[in-house]
Amino acid sequence: MIQNGQLLAVFNSAHRVMKAEHILKGCGVAMTLIPAPRALSTDCGLAICFSSALYDVVLNALTSEELLPEFIYRKDSDLHYEPIWCNENFQVIQ
């Protein structure tokens, strides 16, 4: 179950999200591959869930492998996910 405050990295294909999972696990990042919540529109139906404390670690690991997600969302409530980062021009949305 996704807790309020946790982050979700959303990718545009199942292949990319599974490769990102492999990279992050190889770096020792505590994360979970989950079905993407219905509130988020994703092309692949999967997302990587991780602690907000690991935000910089996750972005740095994926940047070094040139495998950035399309979006990173923060779960704010049961049905609301706030976009905090977008791959288009590497924008921080907060």
C-alpha positions in Angstrom: 0.0 0.0 0.0 1.3 3.5 -0.9 1.6 5.8 2.1 0.9 9.5 2.0 4.1 11.3 1.3 5.7 8.5 -0.7 6.8 9.1 -4.3 5.9 7.3 -7.5 8.1 7.3 -10.6 6.0 6.8 -13.7 7.5 5.6 -17.0 6.2 5.4 -20.6 6.8 1.7 -21.1 7.0 -1.5 -19.1 10.5 -2.2 -20.4 11.8 1.2 -19.1 10.2 0.8 -15.6 11.6 -2.8 -15.3 15.0 -1.6 -16.3 14.8 1.3 -13.8 13.8 -1.2 -11.1 16.9 -3.2 -11.9 19.1 -0.1 -11.8 17.7 1.1 -8.5 17.9 -2.4 -6.8 21.5 -2.6 -8.0 22.2 0.7 -6.2 20.6 -0.6 -3.0 17.6 1.7 -3.2 14.6 0.6 -1.2 11.8 0.7 -3.7 8.8 -1.3 -4.9 7.5 -2.0 -8.4 3.7 -1.6 -8.2 0.6 -1.4 -10.4 0.2 2.3 -11.2 -2.8 3.8 -9.3 -5.9 4.5 -11.5 -5.6 8.2 -10.6 -2.4 8.4 -12.7 -2.4 8.0 -16.4 0.4 5.7 -17.5 1.2 4.0 -20.7 2.7 0.9 -19.0 0.5 0.5 -15.9 3.4 0.2 -13.6 5.2 2.6 -11.3 8.1 2.6 -8.9 7.2 3.6 -5.3 9.9 5.0 -3.0 10.4 7.2 0.1 10.6 10.9 -0.5 13.9 10.8 1.4 15.3 8.9 -1.6 14.2 11.5 -4.2 17.8 12.7 -5.0 19.3 9.2 -4.9 16.7 7.9 -7.4 17.0 10.8 -9.8 20.8 10.7 -9.7 20.9 6.9 -10.3 18.4 7.1 -13.2 20.1 10.2 -14.7 23.4 8.4 -14.8 21.8 5.6 -16.8 19.9 8.0 -19.0 16.6 6.4 -17.9 14.5 9.1 -16.4 10.8 8.6 -15.6 8.1 10.7 -17.4 6.8 12.0 -14.1 7.4 11.7 -10.4 4.3 12.1 -8.2 3.9 12.5 -4.4 0.8 10.8 -2.8 -1.0 13.5 -0.9 -4.2 11.7 0.0 -6.1 8.5 -0.9 -7.0 9.7 -4.3 -4.7 12.6 -5.0 -1.2 12.5 -6.4 0.7 15.7 -6.9 3.2 15.9 -9.8 6.5 17.1 -8.4 8.9 16.4 -11.3 8.4 16.2 -15.1 10.9 14.8 -17.6 10.1 17.5 -20.2 13.1 19.8 -19.8 13.8 18.2 -16.4 11.3 20.5 -14.6 10.8 20.5 -10.9 7.1 21.2 -10.5 7.0 21.9 -6.7 
